[in-house]
Amino acid sequence: MLINKKSVLACLAAVSCYLSPALTLQAAEIQDEKPDWAKSNYRADSGLDFIGLSQLWVSGLAQAEAKSITEACTNGLGKVSEFFSVEIASKSSSSQVVVDDEFQGQFSVKTDKLSRINLTGISVTASYSERVEKGDYIQSYCLYRLTRAQVNEIKRDLAKEAAEIQTLIRQFGAELNSGNIAQAKIQLALLKGKKNVSPVLIQELDALLVEFIKNNIAIDLVFGQYAFSANDILSVQLRSNQNVFVYLFVDDGQYTNMILPSPAYGFNLIKQDVALTVPTLEQKKKGNIFKLAKSHQGKKEPKVYLVASKQRLQTGFAKPAFNRFLVNDTSKFSDFLASCRLIQDCIVNQYPLILDQTTSDFSIQSYALFVNRQPYDDLSQNVKATLIEQGFKFDDKGLNLKFFINHKKVFSNKLEADLFVAELRLVSDVNSQKKTLLKMRFNSLYDESRTDFYIESMLKKATKKLMSKVEAGEVSY
């Protein structure tokens, strides 16, 4: 007796070829004739017919016919996957070498051709079962018939996924070589989400990551805030996977400062998995804190250098300067970084220091200049131009500024010459309440013809100093 299972399978929306899918099939009507595609001498004209065959099932078993077809369709889907076999990465290796004067890890991956891939959108075209061995057993056939359009679409999808897998592998290796463990873990997690990545490769990468963390220095630096403004205290938190000596430098674009160790805190050994916050309590008590300076246009972007080593390093290039060490030999500092990069148990990490780019809402409503207690209108436009040059805005809600400059001629016995001696006082006037914003002194050789030049120089210095106070939050209204 012949049993034909016709149109009994729903579309397999997502079938994994690593495990036999549990297809639930039901028997259909009986037909007397075996279809051509199920015959042993069948040859498809297009070459895109894939036929799966089941083993013999005892006909007396419960749901034997449905289970037989399920097995045949699983076998057929395996043949489809073999047709679309692609190179999927497996077999990883790592080593340590010196590249471009830096000690780096080298990560590489070989590829093997795997036929057991995951396919989506493949549906069963037809199925057929027959009783054999005098009706005691059942054998089933399952047909997958693909069109050229389907084949091309599947190949495009597989090629795209293969490229994505290779990219994630490269990114994982790059992050691992750079010692960026957190990012390496993210890339590995994304890699695990790919359907067709080799399970063997995933196991190897997991083991490689564990071994890397165990044998290599991995240190995290977290800034106390996202962006810093002028006069903010630079604060960071450090945590390492091993006991290491840490050296922390800040390049503010003009000077390079070593803030750990510092004159008040020479202990720079970080214990494994124990967080250290800089500045420490000891540094705060003794004023060993680093404040961000005003960012001037044209200067280099500020950055932080973190050097971590299993051995204590020599820092003779840095000399004490008030509340920190100042790098006074940039050549030796560069050699210090380069030598660390050549040592396996020493790393150099660099972090950009993000500055707050928001502008101050400080504005000016009016201004006036008095010289020797008299209004001095000759330089009125110069005062406004100087204020605008420093970035001040003018509106009807701003401050009323008054510049008072008193100067005189004084004879210097030491120099045996007359001097131009002056004092500037900048006052704000809000609701008839006067407040001195800043004072400054000025002196130079006396030359009556250069009086206006001296006054302009004082005004430029005063407005520049005023803007520094505004950016530091020391002036408000």
C-alpha positions as CSV (number, residue, x, y, z in Angstrom):
1,M,0.0,0.0,0.0
2,L,1.3,3.5,-0.9
3,I,0.7,6.5,1.4
4,N,1.2,10.0,0.0
5,K,1.8,12.9,2.4
6,K,0.9,15.8,0.2
7,S,1.2,19.4,1.4
8,V,1.4,18.4,5.0
9,L,4.2,20.7,6.2
10,A,4.0,24.4,7.1
11,C,6.8,26.8,6.2
12,L,9.8,26.3,8.4
13,A,10.3,29.9,9.4
14,A,13.5,29.4,11.3
15,V,15.1,25.9,11.4
16,S,18.5,25.1,13.0
17,C,20.5,22.4,11.2
18,Y,22.6,21.7,14.2
19,L,19.8,19.9,16.0
20,S,17.1,17.8,14.4
21,P,14.0,20.1,14.3
22,A,10.9,18.7,16.0
23,L,8.4,18.9,13.1
24,T,4.9,17.9,13.9
25,L,3.3,16.2,10.8
26,Q,-0.1,14.6,10.2
27,A,-1.0,12.0,7.6
28,A,-2.9,13.0,4.5
29,E,-5.0,11.1,2.0
30,I,-3.8,7.9,0.3
31,Q,-2.7,7.8,-3.3
32,D,-1.7,4.8,-5.4
33,E,1.1,6.3,-7.5
34,K,4.6,7.2,-6.3
35,P,5.6,10.8,-7.5
36,D,8.4,11.1,-9.9
37,W,10.6,13.1,-7.6
38,A,10.5,10.3,-5.0
39,K,11.8,7.6,-7.5
40,S,15.4,6.5,-7.3
41,N,16.1,7.5,-10.9
42,Y,14.8,11.1,-10.5
43,R,17.0,13.9,-11.8
44,A,15.8,17.5,-11.4
45,D,16.3,19.7,-14.5
46,S,17.1,22.8,-12.4
47,G,19.4,21.0,-9.9
48,L,17.5,22.8,-7.1
49,D,15.4,19.9,-5.8
50,F,16.7,18.5,-2.5
51,I,15.2,15.2,-1.3
52,G,15.4,13.8,2.2
53,L,15.0,10.1,3.0
54,S,14.0,8.5,6.3
55,Q,15.1,5.2,7.8
56,L,12.6,2.4,8.1
57,W,10.0,2.9,10.8
58,V,7.9,0.1,12.2
59,S,4.4,0.8,10.9
60,G,2.8,-0.3,14.2
61,L,4.4,2.5,16.3
62,A,2.2,5.4,17.3
63,Q,2.5,8.3,14.8
64,A,5.1,6.3,12.9
65,E,4.1,7.9,9.6
66,A,4.4,11.5,10.9
67,K,7.7,10.7,12.6
68,S,9.0,9.1,9.5
69,I,8.3,12.3,7.4
70,T,9.8,14.5,10.1
71,E,13.0,12.5,9.8
72,A,13.0,12.7,6.0
73,C,12.5,16.5,6.1
74,T,15.3,16.9,8.6
75,N,17.6,14.9,6.3
76,G,16.5,17.0,3.3
77,L,17.1,20.3,5.1
78,G,20.6,19.1,5.9
79,K,21.2,18.6,2.1
80,V,19.9,22.2,1.5
81,S,22.4,23.5,4.1
82,E,25.3,21.5,2.4
83,F,24.4,23.3,-0.9
84,F,24.8,26.7,0.8
85,S,28.0,25.8,2.7
86,V,30.0,28.9,3.5
87,E,33.3,29.5,5.3
88,I,32.6,30.1,8.9
89,A,35.4,31.1,11.2
90,S,37.0,28.6,13.6
91,K,40.3,27.9,15.1
92,S,41.7,31.0,16.8
93,S,45.2,31.7,18.1
94,S,47.0,34.5,19.9
95,S,50.6,35.5,20.5
96,Q,52.7,38.4,21.8
97,V,55.0,40.4,19.6
98,V,56.5,43.9,19.3
99,V,54.8,45.9,16.5
100,D,55.8,49.5,15.7
101,D,57.8,49.8,18.9
102,E,54.9,48.6,21.0
103,F,54.4,45.2,22.8
104,Q,51.1,44.0,21.4
105,G,49.0,40.9,21.4
106,Q,48.4,39.3,18.0
107,F,45.1,37.6,17.4
108,S,44.4,35.4,14.3
109,V,41.6,33.2,13.1
110,K,41.5,30.4,10.5
111,T,38.4,29.4,8.7
112,D,36.9,26.0,8.1
113,K,34.1,25.1,5.7
114,L,31.0,24.1,7.7
115,S,28.0,22.6,6.0
116,R,25.6,22.6,9.0
117,I,24.4,26.2,8.8
118,N,21.2,27.8,9.9
119,L,18.6,28.7,7.2
120,T,15.5,30.7,7.3
121,G,12.5,30.9,5.0
122,I,12.9,27.4,3.6
123,S,9.6,25.5,3.3
124,V,8.8,21.9,2.3
125,T,7.4,21.5,-1.2
126,A,6.0,18.0,-0.8
127,S,6.3,14.7,1.1
128,Y,5.6,11.1,0.5
129,S,5.5,7.9,2.5
130,E,5.3,4.2,1.5
131,R,5.0,0.9,3.2
132,V,7.9,-1.5,2.5
133,E,8.9,-5.1,3.6
134,K,5.3,-6.4,3.2
135,G,3.9,-3.4,4.9
136,D,5.7,-3.9,8.2
137,Y,7.8,-0.7,7.8
138,I,7.4,2.9,6.6
139,Q,9.9,4.9,4.5
140,S,9.3,8.6,3.8
141,Y,10.6,11.2,1.3
142,C,10.6,15.0,1.7
143,L,11.1,17.5,-1.2
144,Y,12.5,21.0,-0.9
145,R,12.3,22.8,-4.3
146,L,14.0,26.2,-4.5
147,T,13.9,28.8,-7.2
148,R,16.9,30.7,-8.5
149,A,15.6,33.8,-6.8
150,Q,15.4,32.0,-3.5
151,V,19.0,30.7,-3.9
152,N,20.4,34.1,-4.8
153,E,18.6,35.7,-1.8
154,I,19.9,33.1,0.6
155,K,23.4,33.4,-0.7
156,R,23.3,37.2,-0.2
157,D,22.1,36.8,3.3
158,L,24.7,34.2,4.2
159,A,27.5,36.3,2.6
160,K,26.3,39.3,4.6
161,E,26.3,37.4,7.8
162,A,29.7,35.8,7.1
163,A,31.1,39.3,6.6
164,E,29.5,40.5,9.9
165,I,31.0,37.5,11.7
166,Q,34.5,38.2,10.4
167,T,34.2,41.9,11.3
168,L,33.1,41.0,14.9
169,I,36.1,38.6,15.1
170,R,38.5,41.3,14.0
171,Q,37.0,43.8,16.4
172,F,37.2,41.3,19.3
173,G,40.8,40.7,18.5
174,A,41.6,44.4,18.2
175,E,40.0,45.2,21.6
176,L,41.7,42.3,23.2
177,N,45.1,43.3,21.8
178,S,44.5,46.9,23.1
179,G,43.6,45.5,26.6
180,N,40.1,46.9,26.4
181,I,38.4,43.9,28.1
182,A,35.0,45.6,28.4
183,Q,34.7,46.2,24.7
184,A,36.1,42.8,23.9
185,K,33.3,41.2,25.9
186,I,30.7,43.3,24.0
187,Q,32.1,42.1,20.6
188,L,32.0,38.5,21.8
189,A,28.4,38.8,23.0
190,L,27.4,40.2,19.6
191,L,29.3,37.3,17.9
192,K,27.4,34.8,20.0
193,G,24.2,36.3,18.7
194,K,25.0,35.3,15.1
195,K,23.2,32.1,13.9
196,N,26.1,30.7,11.8
197,V,29.1,31.3,13.9
198,S,31.1,28.2,14.7
199,P,30.3,26.8,18.2
200,V,33.9,25.6,18.4
201,L,35.1,29.2,17.7
202,I,32.9,30.6,20.5
203,Q,34.4,28.1,23.0
204,E,37.9,29.0,22.0
205,L,37.2,32.8,22.2
206,D,35.7,32.4,25.6
207,A,38.7,30.5,26.8
208,L,41.1,33.0,25.2
209,L,39.3,35.9,27.0
210,V,39.6,34.2,30.3
211,E,43.3,33.4,29.8
212,F,44.0,37.0,28.6
213,I,42.3,38.5,31.7
214,K,44.3,36.1,33.9
215,N,47.7,36.8,32.4
216,N,47.5,40.5,31.2
217,I,46.9,43.8,33.0
218,A,43.4,45.1,32.5
219,I,42.7,48.4,34.2
220,D,39.5,50.5,34.0
221,L,39.5,54.3,34.4
222,V,36.1,56.1,34.9
223,F,36.0,59.9,35.1
224,G,34.0,61.5,37.9
225,Q,31.9,63.4,35.4
226,Y,31.3,63.3,31.7
227,A,32.6,66.7,30.9
228,F,34.7,69.2,32.8
229,S,34.7,73.0,32.9
230,A,37.4,75.4,33.8
231,N,38.3,75.2,37.5
232,D,36.6,71.8,37.9
233,I,38.6,69.2,40.0
234,L,39.7,66.3,37.9
235,S,38.5,63.1,39.6
236,V,38.8,59.5,38.3
237,Q,38.2,56.0,39.7
238,L,40.7,53.2,38.9
239,R,40.2,49.4,39.2
240,S,42.7,46.7,38.0
241,N,42.5,43.0,37.6
242,Q,46.0,42.7,39.1
243,N,48.2,44.4,41.7
244,V,49.9,47.2,39.7
245,F,51.7,50.5,40.1
246,V,49.8,53.3,38.5
247,Y,51.1,56.6,37.1
248,L,48.5,59.1,36.1
249,F,49.3,62.1,33.9
250,V,47.2,65.0,32.6
251,D,48.3,66.8,29.4
252,D,46.2,70.1,29.5
253,G,47.5,71.2,26.1
254,Q,50.2,73.4,27.7
255,Y,51.8,71.4,30.5
256,T,51.9,67.7,31.4
257,N,51.2,67.0,35.1
258,M,51.7,63.8,37.1
259,I,48.8,63.7,39.6
260,L,49.5,60.1,40.8
261,P,51.8,59.7,42.6
262,S,51.7,63.3,44.0
263,P,53.8,65.1,46.6
264,A,51.1,64.4,49.2
265,Y,50.4,60.8,48.1
266,G,53.3,58.7,47.0
267,F,51.6,55.3,47.4
268,N,50.5,54.4,43.9
269,L,50.0,50.6,44.2
270,I,46.5,49.5,43.3
271,K,45.4,46.2,44.7
272,Q,43.5,43.7,42.6
273,D,39.8,44.5,42.2
274,V,40.0,47.3,44.8
275,A,38.8,50.6,43.5
276,L,41.0,53.7,44.0
277,T,39.6,57.2,43.7
278,V,41.9,60.1,42.7
279,P,42.2,62.6,44.3
280,T,42.4,60.5,47.5
281,L,41.4,61.8,50.9
282,E,45.0,62.5,51.7
283,Q,45.5,64.5,48.5
284,K,42.3,66.5,49.2
285,K,43.5,67.3,52.8
286,K,46.8,68.6,51.6
287,G,45.4,70.4,48.5
288,N,47.0,68.0,46.0
289,I,44.2,68.4,43.5
290,F,44.2,69.1,39.8
291,K,41.9,71.8,38.5
292,L,41.1,72.2,34.8
293,A,42.5,75.3,33.3
294,K,40.6,77.4,30.7
295,S,40.8,75.9,27.2
296,H,42.4,78.4,24.8
297,Q,41.7,78.1,21.1
298,G,44.7,76.6,19.2
299,K,45.9,74.5,22.1
300,K,46.0,70.8,21.9
301,E,43.0,68.9,23.2
302,P,43.6,67.8,26.8
303,K,44.1,64.1,27.5
304,V,44.9,61.7,30.3
305,Y,47.7,59.1,30.2
306,L,47.4,56.0,32.4
307,V,50.5,53.9,32.9
308,A,50.2,50.6,34.8
309,S,53.1,48.3,35.5
310,K,53.7,45.2,37.7
311,Q,57.1,46.8,38.6
312,R,57.7,50.2,40.1
313,L,59.0,52.7,37.4
314,Q,61.4,55.6,37.6
315,T,59.9,59.1,37.0
316,G,62.9,61.4,37.2
317,F,61.5,63.5,34.4
318,A,58.8,64.9,36.8
319,K,59.7,67.5,39.5
320,P,57.5,68.8,42.4
321,A,55.5,71.9,41.5
322,F,53.2,73.0,44.4
323,N,50.5,70.4,44.6
324,R,51.6,68.0,41.9
325,F,54.6,66.8,39.8
326,L,55.3,68.7,36.6
327,V,56.9,67.0,33.6
328,N,59.8,69.2,32.9
329,D,61.5,66.9,30.3
330,T,59.1,66.0,27.6
331,S,61.7,63.9,25.8
332,K,62.3,61.7,28.8
333,F,58.5,61.4,29.3
334,S,58.1,60.2,25.7
335,D,60.9,57.6,26.3
336,F,59.1,56.6,29.5
337,L,55.9,55.8,27.6
338,A,57.8,54.1,24.8
339,S,59.7,51.8,27.1
340,C,56.5,50.8,28.9
341,R,54.9,49.8,25.6
342,L,57.9,47.5,24.9
343,I,57.4,45.6,28.2
344,Q,54.8,42.8,28.4
345,D,53.9,43.6,32.1
346,C,53.3,47.3,31.4
347,I,50.6,49.1,29.5
348,V,49.9,52.7,28.4
349,N,46.3,53.8,28.0
350,Q,45.2,57.2,26.7
351,Y,41.9,58.9,27.3
352,P,40.5,62.2,25.8
353,L,39.4,64.7,28.4
354,I,36.1,66.1,27.4
355,L,35.5,69.8,28.1
356,D,32.2,71.4,28.7
357,Q,31.5,73.5,25.5
358,T,28.5,75.3,26.9
359,T,28.9,79.1,26.9
360,S,28.3,81.3,29.8
361,D,25.1,83.4,29.9
362,F,27.1,86.3,31.5
363,S,26.3,89.5,29.6
364,I,27.0,93.2,29.8
365,Q,24.4,96.0,29.5
366,S,26.7,99.0,29.7
367,Y,30.3,100.0,30.4
368,A,32.2,103.2,31.2
369,L,35.8,104.1,31.5
370,F,37.1,106.7,34.1
371,V,40.8,107.8,34.1
372,N,42.0,109.7,37.1
373,R,38.3,110.0,38.2
374,Q,37.2,111.6,34.9
375,P,35.1,110.0,32.1
376,Y,37.4,109.0,29.3
377,D,35.4,108.7,26.1
378,D,38.4,108.6,23.8
379,L,38.8,104.9,24.3
380,S,35.1,104.0,24.6
381,Q,35.0,102.0,21.4
382,N,38.3,100.3,22.3
383,V,36.7,99.0,25.5
384,K,33.7,97.5,23.7
385,A,35.9,95.9,21.1
386,T,38.1,94.4,23.8
387,L,35.0,93.0,25.6
388,I,33.6,91.4,22.4
389,E,37.0,90.0,21.6
390,Q,37.0,88.1,24.9
391,G,33.6,86.6,24.2
392,F,31.3,88.9,26.2
393,K,27.7,89.5,24.9
394,F,25.7,92.7,25.3
395,D,22.0,92.8,26.2
396,D,19.6,94.8,28.4
397,K,19.8,92.3,31.2
398,G,23.5,92.3,31.7
399,L,25.9,94.0,34.2
400,N,26.8,97.6,34.2
401,L,30.6,97.7,34.2
402,K,32.8,100.6,35.2
403,F,36.6,100.7,34.7
404,F,38.5,103.0,37.0
405,I,42.1,103.7,36.1
406,N,44.3,106.0,38.2
407,H,47.8,106.6,37.0
408,K,50.7,108.9,37.9
409,K,54.3,109.6,37.2
410,V,56.7,108.3,39.9
411,F,60.5,108.7,40.0
412,S,62.4,105.4,40.7
413,N,65.6,105.9,42.6
414,K,66.7,102.4,41.8
415,L,66.2,102.8,38.0
416,E,66.9,106.6,38.1
417,A,64.0,107.1,35.7
418,D,60.4,108.2,35.7
419,L,57.8,105.4,35.8
420,F,54.2,105.2,34.6
421,V,52.4,103.6,37.6
422,A,48.7,102.8,37.4
423,E,46.0,100.8,39.2
424,L,42.8,99.4,37.6
425,R,39.7,98.6,39.5
426,L,36.7,97.0,37.7
427,V,33.3,97.5,39.4
428,S,29.9,96.1,38.7
429,D,26.8,98.2,39.4
430,V,23.5,96.3,39.9
431,N,20.5,98.0,41.4
432,S,22.8,100.7,42.8
433,Q,24.9,98.1,44.6
434,K,28.5,98.3,43.6
435,K,30.8,95.3,43.7
436,T,34.5,95.2,42.9
437,L,35.2,92.4,40.5
438,L,39.0,92.7,40.2
439,K,42.0,94.9,40.8
440,M,45.3,95.0,39.0
441,R,48.5,97.1,38.9
442,F,50.6,98.2,36.0
443,N,53.9,100.0,35.6
444,S,56.3,100.8,32.8
445,L,58.8,103.5,31.9
446,Y,57.1,106.8,31.7
447,D,56.3,108.1,28.2
448,E,53.4,110.6,28.0
449,S,52.9,109.8,24.4
450,R,52.2,106.2,25.2
451,T,49.6,106.8,27.9
452,D,46.7,105.6,25.8
453,F,48.7,102.5,24.8
454,Y,49.3,101.7,28.5
455,I,45.6,102.1,29.3
456,E,44.6,99.8,26.4
457,S,47.0,97.2,27.6
458,M,45.5,97.3,31.1
459,L,41.9,97.0,29.6
460,K,42.9,93.9,27.6
461,K,44.4,92.2,30.7
462,A,41.4,93.1,32.8
463,T,38.8,91.8,30.4
464,K,40.8,88.6,29.9
465,K,41.0,88.1,33.6
466,L,37.3,88.9,34.0
467,M,36.4,86.2,31.4
468,S,38.6,83.7,33.4
469,K,36.6,84.5,36.5
470,V,33.3,84.1,34.7
471,E,34.3,80.7,33.3
472,A,35.4,79.6,36.7
473,G,32.0,80.6,38.1
474,E,33.5,83.3,40.4
475,V,31.4,86.1,38.9
476,S,27.6,86.0,38.9
477,Y,24.6,88.4,39.0
